[in-house]
């Protein structure tokens, strides 16, 4: 029998990673589900998209720091800091007196949450052989099943009967539980045997796989400054786009572009924005994938509650459907990873995401039943499940061991920036519609159209992804020998 991620030598680390992902899943699904309720309580429709965008802008900072520290000191130290900041953000969010304070709390929470995927991916790259990685990513997607089944409905129930604040505060015990179980296994990994080197201005000097472009520029203290500048620049850009005053909007957009563009170019692999073959196009494709999916996902509950007139509990069904179908898509890609190339899996998933977004957009029409939105977003979830993990496998396969923390951080950076821009630019359309007194269905249709267009562009771009399959798993006496 082939060894799996739950083999004795890997079991504790796998369980710790699964529990950590479960924590992130509960938080993400709960907040998306109850956001319409929060908006009704605190007001501030113009800040609706910022609740999601602020979280992911904070994550931009967290993932860069965590990726660098995972290469230098091992994954445990950045994980501990991330957990503490994440818990602090939950506590402040649960006590927030206004939408603005909630947005700031979500930014702090995002900084902490950024450490989780960066440290997890670094641990996977160092501890698991490549043949096991598609299966492990499928297992991690399965960690969303319980939150997907219980999280949206439970958060809607808590928000209705106890108040939405208890959704934030009730997650704090889960933070402590996940940390207690994951930390010992992460601590045992320690730093890589070959430490990372290179400054913020230079390319990595580690040997690359044949034919691959350089992995990235270095990630020292200068990269933390770059991450902060990128987050500030992106925030200024979104603030300018949502501003009602042209006199304020134009300077903010210009300043945001000037502040954020150069740090972005330094933090990502060279050639990413040109979609060069290898690591750059894989990282760019992942960012466009999350832009498309989460740019729509953020507003599906609002479409169901505000346009279709249904309750938060009904909206939670759409979130659950997408989550469960994401898991199914992840397992399908695991089964096909040795037969289909990463390119084929990603392009197939993107085509399905486009179909899901189109179904949700059509459901905005008055005669179309709300079930179309729920079923359509389940289709969208299956699509991202099919496309998401193959990009992770490709990136870890292209990065040398001593740079896997950095490459993981770059992947998560693209992930996060895509999500923040998708949710934020959708929020721009929602805010513009509110200012112009448009029907909310019109604003939401614009948000869904933007997400669909980005998914279609990525479908074309994904032709440049590596046409590489994962080798079939062979029996081995030591499942960690290649880690």
Order of alpha helices (4+ residues) and beta strands (2+ residues): alpha-alpha-alpha-alpha-alpha-alpha-alpha-alpha-alpha-alpha-alpha-alpha-alpha-alpha-alpha-alpha
